Amino acid sequence: MISLGFIVTSLIVVLVPGTGVIYTVSTGIAGSKRNSIAAAIGCTLGILPHLAVGILGISAVLQASAQIFKVIKIIGTLYLLYLGYGLLSSKQKIEINGGEKTEHDGKIIVKGILLNLLNPKLTLFFFSFLPQFITNPNANYFSQMLLLSSIFMGLTLVIFALYGILAHYCKQLFLNSPKITRRIQRGFGLILVGFAAKLAFSED
C-alpha cells in the first residue's frame, strides 16, 4: 500500500523550508543538538490535530461517495501543483541570525507545537494530500489514512531533527549559501509538479 511516490513526495514536503523547518534550523543554530531534537518533536506533535481532522473528515467523505473521492483527488493534484509552483516562484530565503543561547527543552517543544497547531493551512494540506496515495479504495479508508499519517509523522520527526543537528554543526553553510538553497528549492518544486502531473493522469 505504501508506494515509492508517497515516500518521495512526503520527503519533499517535509524537506521544503517552511515555518517548522525554519524554527528547527534556527534552534539548531542558536542552541544545542538536544534543543534541535526538542524543536523537531514539538513541530511533529503540532501536526497531530491537523492529521486527526484530516483522517476523520476524509474517511467519512470517502465512505459516503466514490465520486467525492475523485473530486478530492483532483483538488489534491491541483494543490501539489500549487505547492510546486510556489517553490519555483518564491523568493523567500532562510535568514537566521547567528548566536549562541540555550533554552529549556520543554519550552522549545511547546513553541514547536503551537507553531504548527495554529497553522490552519495544515488541515487543508493533509485533507488534500493523503487521499492521493490510497491504493485500495475497497479497503478500510481509516486504517490506510492512519498508516500514511504515521509514516508522514515519522519522516517529519527524523528530517526535522536532522535539519536541526546539521544546522548546529554547519551554521555558516546555512547562513551564507542562499544560491544553493534556492537551487534545492527549485528542484523540489519541479519534482512536486512532476508528481502532480503523474497523479492527474493516473487511473483511480
Secondary structure, DSSP 4 states (H G I P E B T S, - for coil): ---HHHHHHHHHHHHS--HHHHHHHHHHHHS-HHHHHHHHHHHHHHTHHHHHHHHHHHHHHHHH-HHHHHHHHHHHHHHHHHHHHHHHH---------------HHHHHHHHHHHHHT-THHHHHHHHHGGGG---TTS-HHHHHHHHHHHHHHHHHHHHHHHHHHHHH-HHHHHS-HHHHHHHHHHHHHHHHHHHHHHHTS--
